[in-house]
């Protein structure tokens, strides 16, 4: 099985207990990654150094990004070909352990999003591969959220290299069509999605939130600065993206017209429908 880790702050004991209990129910063995805590005085210098480059990050977002970097470093320090990274407020599908088999990951793929994106996305209609009743589709447009994904050794190495100068939220880095990562790797989405963050599930089910996001308020405050950086990056990669778009259109997808919600299947009746 692909090694799995959960990113968790030491002070969030309740989240860790909740996640580990649910992981046990779905037969998923997970190791904890000690998240970088923006309130920990011992890591302030680390956060300061990360934010020295022109940044559209809040300090909490920088700490989150550094936490995901620790997961990528964990993979490179091991002998494993892949790692599955989860955040501690994510609901897991009943069959997720069956999906995490190295033999099932298509050769040459560096990044697979397991998580349900709340917004409409465009992806290549033809499935790249099939995994245990689910399909893998190549993403064409933004699919934000970094609460559940699989990354390969090769991709993790490039993530660490590219993130040396990239200063936007980690999910933008991983799942934004303007990200430099997308110029080098095909990014796939599991359909139906196999996990979902608690705040997203509560929104779909119109239910109360179990765990409030620690960075959402600060993220909204950084919106204007982030949009300016996004426009700058879009101009930089516009010529590189066009051949990729043309290739995808020939395979049956139009990123300028076709967008739809990714379906979700956690194996429970309350979330099997399509939104």
N, C-alpha and C positions, 0 to 999 in steps of 0.2 A: 504494500500500500504506500502511496505517496505520503511522506512525512507531513504532518499538519501542525500548525502553531496557532495560538490565539494571542493577540496583542491585548495586554491588560495592565492597567495602573495598579500599583500596590494598594492604594487607598480604595479601590473598587472591589472589595472582597465579595460583595453581593453579586456583582456582575459575573465574576469568575465562578462562583458557586453555581449560579444559574446556568451559565454556558456549559460547564463541565458536566452538570447533571443531565443536560439535554444531549451532549455529545455521547455520554454513556448509553443513553437510550437508543441512539442510532449506531452504536458499535463503532464510534470514531475515537481513536486514540489521539490526544492532542497534548502538545507541550506548550507551556506558557512562555511568552516573550514579555520581559519587563518593559512596559511602555515608558517612554521619556515623559516625565511629568513637568509641565510648565510651572508648577508651584514648588518644585524641588530646587532649592538654592544651589545644590551641587552640580546641576546641569545648565545653569544659566549661561555660563561661558560657552558651552557647546551650542546652545540655541543662538546666542549672540553671533558666533562665528558663522553659523549657517545662514543667518539673515544679513550678513555684511554685503553680499551681492544684491543688486537691485531686486527688490522683493515685493510681491503682492500677497504676502502671508502675514497673518497675525501670529503672535508667539505660540498660541495654542495649536494653530495649524502647522507651524514649524515643528513643534514637538511631536505631532502626529506623523508628519513626514519622516522625521528621524526614527520614529518607532518602526515604521515599515522598512526603512533601510536596515534596521537590526535584523529583521526577518530575512531579507535578501542576503545579508552577510552570514546568517546562520546556515543558509543553503550552501554558500560557497565554502564554508568551513567544514561541511560534511562531504560525504562521498555520494550523496543522493543526486539523481538527475532532476528532480522537481521538488517543489514545496507548495503546500496549500496554506494560504494565509487567511485567517479569519479575525474579525474584530469581535469583542466580547458581548455585543448586543444583537448578534445575528441569530435568527431562527433557521435551523437546519432541516433539510428534507430527510425523510425516513430512509431513503436509499443513498444518501450522499457518500457513505463509505464505499459503496459499490462503484461509484464514479471515480474514486481516487486510486486508480490503478495505472501505473506508468505505461503498461502495455496498451492502454486505451487512448493515450494522448497521441494525436497524429504527429508523425515525424516532421521536424522542422518548425513546430509551433512553439512560440515562446510564452504566450500569455493567454489564459482562458478565464473569462469572467463567469463565475458561478452564480453571482448575485443578481437579483431582480432590479432593473433600473426603473424608477418611477415614471420617467418621461418616455415619450415615443422615440424610437430609434429606427434607423435604416440599416438593413443588413442584406447580404447576398442571399437571394431566395434559395438557391441550391445549397443543400447542406454540405459542409466540408467533410463531415464524418458523423457517425451515429455512435452513441455511448449509452448502453443499457436503457433503451427506450427514449432517450433524449437525443437532440441533434446539436451539432456545433455549426454556427453560422458566422461568417466573417462580418464584423461590424464595419459600418461605413460612417456612422455619426456618433456623437458623444453619447456615452452611457455611464453617467457618473455614479460614484459609490465604490469604495474599496474595502467592503466588509467581507468579501469572499472571492478569492481568485487563486488560480494555479499559475506558477511561474517556473520556467526552466532555468538551468544553470547558465546557459548562454545569455538568456534574457536578463537574468538577475545581475550578471556582470555588467551588461550595458546599462541597466537601471542605475547601478551605483555610479557608473561613469557619467552618464547624462545628467543625473540629479546633482552632480557637483556644481552645476550652474543654473539648474531649473528651479525657479522660485515661485511656484503656484501650488495649490493643494495637491496632495498625493493622488487623489482620484482624477484630477485634471491631467496630471502627468501620465497616469496609466490609461485613462479611458476618454481622452479628448482627441478628436480627429486632427487637431492642430499640433498635438504633442510630437516632439522629435522622435519619440519611440515608434510612432506609427509609420514613420518613413522607412523603418528598418524591419518591422515585424508585422505579420498579420495578427490582429487581435480578434479572438473568437468569443462568442457568447453562447452559453448553454441555454437551449430552449426545449422545454420549459426551464426556467431558472430553478436552481436547487437550494437557494437560501435567500433570506431577505432580512434587512435591518428592522429592528423593532419599531422604530418611528414610521417606517414605510408600511409595515404590516398594519399598524394601528390606523394609519390614514386610509388604507384600503378597506379595512373592516369597520372603520368609524368607531374604534375602541380606544381605551385609554392607553397612554404610553407607559411602558414599564421603566425604560431608561431614557432620560433626557440627554440629548446630544451635548457634549462638553464644549464643542467648538462652533455650533451653528450660529449663535449670535454674533460672534466675532467674524465669522465667515461673511455674513451679510454686510458688516461694516466695511469690509475690504472690497466690496463688489465693484465700485467705480474704478479703483486702481487696477483691478484684475482685468476689467474689460479693455483698458488701454493697453495692457501687456498682451492680451489676446489678439487685438488688432495688429499689433506690431509683429507677433509671431505668424499670424495668418498671411501677411504680406511676404514674410520670409520664405514660407513653404508653399505658396500658391502654385508655383511652377512645378514643384516636385509632386504635389497631390494629383494633378490632372491626369497623368498616365494611369494612376491607381484607380481613379474614378472611371475612366474610359474602360479599363479592364473589367471592373465590377459591373458596369452597365451592360457589357457584352455577355456577362454571366447571369443577367436577369434582375439587376437591381439598379434603381435610380436614386442616388442619395439626395437629389434636389426635389424629388416629388414623393417618393414612397417612404412613409414612416408608419410604424405601428408599435403597439405595446408588446413587449415580450410577455409570454404567458408564464405562469408560476405554478409549480406543483410541489407541495411539501409532503404529499401523501396523506393529507387530511381533508375531509369534505369541505371545510370552511374556506379553503384557498385553491381548490381545483379549478374553479371557473376562470374565464378569461376576463381581463379588465380592459 
